Amino acid sequence: MRDGIEPRDRYSFIDDELKRRESACQFRRLKPLVPTGGVTVDADGREMVNFSSNDYLGLSRHPLLVERAAEYLHKYGVGATASRLVCGSYDCFHRVEEKLAAFKGTERALVLNSGFQANVSLIPALANKNTLIISDSLNHASIIQGVLSSRCRVVKAPHNDITAMRKILEENRGADHSGILIVTESVFSMDGDIANIKALSALASEFDSLLMVDEAHATGVFGPKGAGLCHGLPVDLVMGTFGKALGSFGAYAACSERMYHYLVNRCGGFIYSTALPPSVVGAVDAALDLVPEMDAERKNLADNSLFLRESLNAIGFSTGASQSQIVPVIIGGEAETLSLSTHLSDNGVLAVAIRPPTVERGKSRIRLSLSALHSREMVKNLVSVFASWKRP
C-alpha cells in the first residue's frame, strides 16, 4: 500500500478475460505440428490426416515451389530489406504481378503481405468518413476490421441476399455520402457458400458503387483455370491470397491501371511494410505456372467436397449452405463442438473446432477444409469417424 492506496493489479483485465474464455469453452491454445506429407501431420508423435488446412491444391510442398523458392532465396537473399517504395521493389515482384494480372484477367496486380493486412489497409484506402460501406454480415474478420478502420457509415447487408442489397442501395440513392463501397467474399471462409458476384457487379454498376471482392478461398479453385469467381466480371478491386490454393504466403490486389496507381500511393499496408521475402515470391511465381493446368485436381476437389457434404447430411449432420471445399459441420454449443473435435483427434483426424467470436454464439462448428490430395478413401474414413461420435 502506498499513500493509503491499495496497489492495483494492472494485469487483472488479462486474467479476467482468460478466465472468461476458459469458462465459456473459448480458450485457444497453440499446438506444435510437423507436416509429414501432403495431407498428414505429426501431432505429439501421432500421424493424423489434416482436414483443417487451406492448402486446397496441395501445392505447399510441391517440388517446383520448393525449387523456385530456393532459387529466389539464393539470387535475392533472405529479405527484401525495405518497403517497395524505398528499395524493396525487386524485379521479381514486377514479374509476378504481371503474371498474376494475366491470370486474373485484370490490367494490373499489386502484391501485398498478407490477407489480413490487405483487407485492413485496402478498405480504408477506398473510403473516407463520408463513404457508405455496405458489408456482407458474414464477411471475414479482416474485412470487418478494415471497415471499422475506415470510420465511415456502415450498413451490414443480410448474408448473400441480393434483394436486401438492392433495397439498401435504393434507400441510400442520393443520400449524403461521397460514394458507396460494397464489400463481400466470393467464397465465404466459415460457411463455404458462394456469393452471386454477377448480380452484385450489376448492382454496383447500376448504383454507381465500387465493388471489392475477397477471393481468398476461390483463387485457384473456382473460375476458368482457377482464376476465381470474379474473372470476366466488372469488379473494381479483387483481393486474394497466396497462402491457400497457391500454397505460399502473401496477398494481392487485382485491378485497373488507375486503381493500381492509386493503391501504390494510398494503401498504408503496402506503403509502410517491408516487402515479402523473395523466396516467398519465388514460390508464388511457381504456383502461378502450375495452377492454370490443374483442372484435374480442381475436379477431384469438387467431387470429394460434394461427396463429403452429401455423406454427412445423410447421417444427420448439417453442413449449412456450403457449395465449396469448405464444409462446416454445424454443431451449436462450444462444449459439444470441442467433444467432437476431440473424438476426431482420437481417431487420427485433425479437424479444428471453430467457436465464438469467430462464429456467432450457438453456431460453433467443425470447419472441414478439403485438399485435392485427399483420397476418396480418406473422406469415407472421415465420415465414419463422424458417424461413431456419441453426442454428450
Buried (B, 14 or more C-beta within 10 A) or exposed (E): EEEEEEEEEEEEEEEEEEEEBEEEBBEEEEEEBEBEEBBBBBBEEEEBBBBBBBBBBBBBEBEBBBEBBEBBBEEBEEEBBEBBEEEBBBEBBEEBBEBBBEBBBBEBBBBBBBBBBBBBBBBBBBBEEEBBBBBBBBBBBBBBBBBBBBEBBBBBBBBBBBEBBBEBBEEBEEEEBEBBBBBBBBBBBBBBBBBBBBEBBBBBEEBEBBBBBBBBBBBBBBBEBBBBBBBEBEBBBBBBBBBBBBBBBBBBBBBEEEBBEBBBEBBBBBBEBBBBBBBBBBBBBBBBEBBBEBEEBBEBBBEBBBBBBEBBEEEEBBBBEBBBBBBBBBBEBBBBBBBBBEBBBEBBBBBBBBBBEBBEEEBBBBBBBBBBBBEEEBBEBBBEBBEEBEEE
